[in-house]
Each structure stands twice: as C-alpha cells, then as structure tokens.
Amino acid sequence: MNYSGRGVTYMQTRAAYQYGWQMAQDRRYAKRDWGKDVEAELHWAWNQRGPALGWEDAKEAIHEGWNRARRIGRPKALGSTTTNVR
C-alpha cells in the first residue's frame, strides 16, 4: 500500500494527515461528506498554506486523516519515519 500516493514517509505526509483530521472536525464540514466539492475546497485551502508537499502528493494522506476522524472504512497503515510507506 502506498499511503501518500508518491512513496514518501509518514513524517513527510504528517501535516497533510493532520490537516485532513482537522478539516473533518471543522464545523464548516460537519454535515458534509468527502466528495468533489469538499475535495476542491480543501485542495484550494491546502495550497494557500504554502505546504511542503503539493496537493497530488498530499491528497491521499489528507483523505485518510478525514476518514480516520470520521471513523470511515478501515484505517490504512501510516508507515514509519524511516521507510517508504508501501
């Protein structure tokens, strides 16, 4: 399993995962499910933060953080700080 979508470590995607977790709990999104509109809004907001990882490298981690906060599906392995997550 490639957690981040680009073979980077959890430590490299940690901010993305945390962002997804926080946004899933944000009252602006309380009654909304992950979908095209939510993803587009989070994509725009993520890019405004000037992140180290671009959206394409971060979006799977963001979505995983969202899913974990909402207890959706089976959690994916997060990997470690020293090895690629695959």
C-alpha positions, 0 to 999 in steps of 0.5 A: 500500500502506498499511503501518500500516493508518491512513496514518501514517509509518514513524517513527510505526509504528517501535516497533510494527515493532520490537516485532513483530521482537522478539516473533518472536525471543522464545523464548516464540514460537519454535515458534509461528506468527502466528495468533489466539492469538499475535495476542491475546497480543501485542495484550494485551502491546502495550497494557500498554506504554502505546504511542503508537499503539493496537493497530488502528493498530499491528497491521499494522506489528507483523505485518510486523516478525514476518514480516520476522524470520521471513523470511515472504512478501515484505517490504512497503515501510516508507515514509519519515519524511516521507510517508504510507506508501501 
